[in-house]
Amino acid sequence: MMIFRRRSRELFLSLLLLGGAVVLGACESGDGADNVEIANPRLVQTPGGQRAFTGTLVNTGAKPISIAQVEVALYDDSGSEIETVRIEVENIPAQDSMDFSGTIDSDRAFSQAQVKSVMTP
């Protein structure tokens, strides 16, 4: 019985990670976010103990982007989405990238995070 639970959890986590890769690959087609990709998305813990979501916003277009909002979904231990946060990234030059980081200020317990969409004007 214990082996079944462990393998079920491993299978679920693998499927969740695979789903995250699909979502990240689809970022470019998000709400108004043509020519935008997210590279190296990570959930990290700051030296002060807070959690943050970091990554690199890549502008593959021919025009600079004045502002973009990266929408990040937070998930609990069972893989259920519990909250969404937005991180703003400003002044991304054309054909360039900008590293970003946003502290996650949430009262809810979460164990995973992934990019849900990217919005640009």
N, C-alpha and C positions, 0 to 999 in steps of 0.2 A: 504494500500500500504506500509506504514512504517513497519507494523508488518511483512509483507512478506519479506521485505529486511532484517530485523533484524534476522528472523528465517533462512533465506537463509545463512546469514553470520555465524550464530551459527552452522548450519549444515556443512558449508564449513570448519570452524575451527575445528570442531569435526573430520571430515574426514581427515584433514591435520594432526592432532595429532595422529589419528589411523595409518595413513600412516607412520608417523615418528616412531611409535612403531614397525611397520613391518620392516622398514629400520634398526633400531637399532638391532632388533633380527637377521637380516640377515648379520650384520657386519662380523661375523665370516667367512663367505664364500667369503669375498672381495679379491681383487687382491693379492694373495700370503699371505694372513693373516690367515692361518690355526691356530687354537688354540689361537685366539685373540678375546676378547670381549670388548665392551665399557660399563661401568657402570656409572650411575649418570650423564648423559650429561646435561649441563645447559648453557644457555646464561645468562651472568651476567654483571653487570656494576661495574667497578672498583671504588675505592674511588676518583680517579682523574677524573672520568666521562667517561672514555673510556669503550667500550664493550669488553668482553672477552668470550671465550668458554672454559668451564672446564669439566672435567670428570675424570674417572679412567680407564686406560688401563689394562686389566686383561690378563695375559699370562697363559693359562691353559696347555701349552705344557711342555715337559720334558727338553727343551733347552732354555737358555736365549736368548732374542732378543736384538741385539745391537742397532737397531734403527727402529722406526715405524713412518709412516706418517698417521695422522688422517685427512681425507679429510672432510671438513665441508661445506655444502651448505648454502648460505644465501638467504632468501626469503623476498619479499616486502609484503606490507599490503594485497595485493590480492592473495598471495600464490604463485607467480611466482618466480622461481629461478633466481637470478640476478648475483650471483657471487659464486665462490668456493675459499676457503682458505685452507691451509695445516698447520697442527701443528705437529712438530716433538717431539717424545718422545724417550729418549735414555736409554739404559741399564736397561731393564726390566728382572729381574731374572726369572728363570723357576718356575712355580707354584706360582707366586706372582703377585703383581699389583703395578702400579705406577700412582699417581695422576698427571694430566697435566693441563696446562692452557695456552692459547694463546690469546694475544691481537689481536683484529680484527681491522686492519687499512684499512678502506674502505671509499671511497668518496661517495658511493651510500647509499641511505636510505634503511635500512632493519629492519624488526621487528621480524624475526624468524630465527633460525638456527638449523640444525640437521646434524648428522653424515651421510655422503654419503658412505664412504668406509674406510678401513684401509689397508695400504700397508706395507709389511715387506720384507726384502731381502729373 
